[in-house]
Amino acid sequence: MKKNIRKTVAILAAAAILCGTVAALTACGKGSAKNNTASDNSNTSQNVQIPSPWTEYTSLDEAVKGSGIKIEVPEAVGDTKADLWMAINGEMIEVRYGDAADIRKAILPSDSHDISGDYNDYAQTVTTVIEDNQVTFKGDGDKVMVAVWNDDKYAYSVTTPGVTADEMKALVASVK
């Protein structure tokens, strides 16, 4: 009887060791795969952000100094005064009027003259002349959302939630 108990204990111990080893190997294998996957995913799906090239300023004068680009803009668009001034040093300046409008001026880029940042497709695109500049209006129905134009040195844009063509013409004429 002692021999049977010893055999049984030995077999159970061996089985336990074997199960433990198999479980450990399996877990290690899975753990390794999991860790590799996690590290692989962390390299490709990390929330890596490119730093913004924009610098915010507290006034138009500061933004002009920061960008190196002089701009003339209206004090207000409708009833909304400018409340945000941003610049990318040596490249672009932007003035925001709450939700009423964004006005940009940039050193004329070589690849594109549309610096608006508005990539929507609009039902209508019309070109008009304002103060010797060909200005492209983009909009829907009787509302103009985007105006883009350039002179020999600079590209300009005005983006709005939608104004009449006459309002956009007046706004474009006020930007220098």
N, C-alpha and C positions, 0 to 999 in steps of 0.2 A: 504494500500500500504506500509506503514511503517512497518507493521508486516511482509509482504512478503520480504521486503528488509532485515529486521533484521534476518528473518529465513534464507534467502539466505546467508547473511554474516556469520551467525552462522554456517551454514552447510559448507560453504567454509572454514571457519576458522578451524572447526573440521576436515575437510578433509585434510587441509594443515598440521594440527598438526599430524593427523594420518599418512599421507604420510611422513612427516618429521621423525616421530618416526620409522616407518617401514624402511625408507631409512637409518636412523641412526643405527637401530638395524642390518640391513643387512650389512651396511658398517662396523659396529663394528665387526660383526661376520666374515665378509670377512677379515677385517683388522687383527683380532686376528688369523684367520687361516693363513693368509699371513705371519704375524709376526712369528707365530710358525713354519711355513714352512721355512721361511727365517732363523730363528735361528737354526732350525734342520739342514737345508742345510749347514749353515755356520759352524756347528760343524763337518759335515762329508765331505764337499767339500772345506774347506778352503785350501789354498795353503800352507800347512805346510811342511817344508823341514827339513830333518834330517841334522844336521851339518856334513860337510865332515870331516872324520877322518884324511885326508891328510893335511900335512903342506908343503908348498913350500919353497925351499931354493935357495940361489943364487950360490951355488957351491956344488960339490960332497962332499967335506970335511964337510960342514955344515950339509948336509943330513945324512952323516954317523954319525955325532955326535947326530943329532936329532933322528935318528932311533935306534942307538945303534948296527947297523949291518954294518960290514965292507963289502965292495964290490969292486971288480976290474972289470972295464969295459974298452972297447976301447975308445980312445979319440974321434974317429969319426966312423960313419957307412957310408961307401962310402965317399962322400964329405961332409956329414952333421955332424957337431959337436954337442955334447950334449948341449941342451939349456934349460932343465927343470929338476930339481932335487926335488923329493918329498919323504916324508916318513910318515909312521904311527909308532909313537913312540913304540919301542920294538917289532914291528911286521914285517914291510916290508919297503923296499926302492925301489924307481923306478927312472930310468934315461931315459929321452926322448931325442931323436935325431930328432927333427922336425917331419916330416911325415915319416922318414926313418925307425925308430925302437923305441920300448919301451923295456927296460930290467928291470926285477924285481927279487928281492931276498927277501925271507921271512923265518922267523922261520917256520920250517916244521909243517904245520897244520895237525891236526889229522883226519880231515874229507875229505880232498882233497889235491892232490899234484899238481893240475893245478891252478896256481895262475895268469894265464895270463889275466883273465878278458875277454877273447875272447870266446864267447859262440856260435859262428857260427858252422854249420855242414859243414865239408869239405869232398870232394870226396875221399881223400886219407889220411890214417893215417899209418905211418911207424915208426918202432922203430929201432934205430941204436945205436951203442956204440961209445961214444966220451970220451976219457980220463977216462976210467973205469966207466963211467956213462951211464945208459940206457936213451936215449933221444928220446922222441916221437915227430915226425914231423907231422904237419897237413897242408894240402894244396890242391891245385887243379892243375891238369895238371903237368907241370914241375916247378911250383912255390910253395915254402914253405912259409906259413904265420905265423905259430906258432911252437915254440919248447918249450917243458916242460921237466924238469928232476929234480931229487933231489939226495942229498947225505944223510948222516945219520942225519944231523942237519937242512939243509936248502932245500927249494924248489926254483926253478928258472924258469924263462920264458923269451923268446924273442918273440916279436910280430912285424911283418913287413907287409908292403902291398904286399909283394911277392918277394922272392929272390930264387936263385938256391939252390939246396941241398948243393953244395960245399960252397957257400957263407954262408949258415946257419951254416954249420959245423964249419967254421972258426970263425963265430960270437960266437957260443956256446963255443968254445975252449978258447975264450978270456975273458969269464966271470968267475969270481971266487968269 
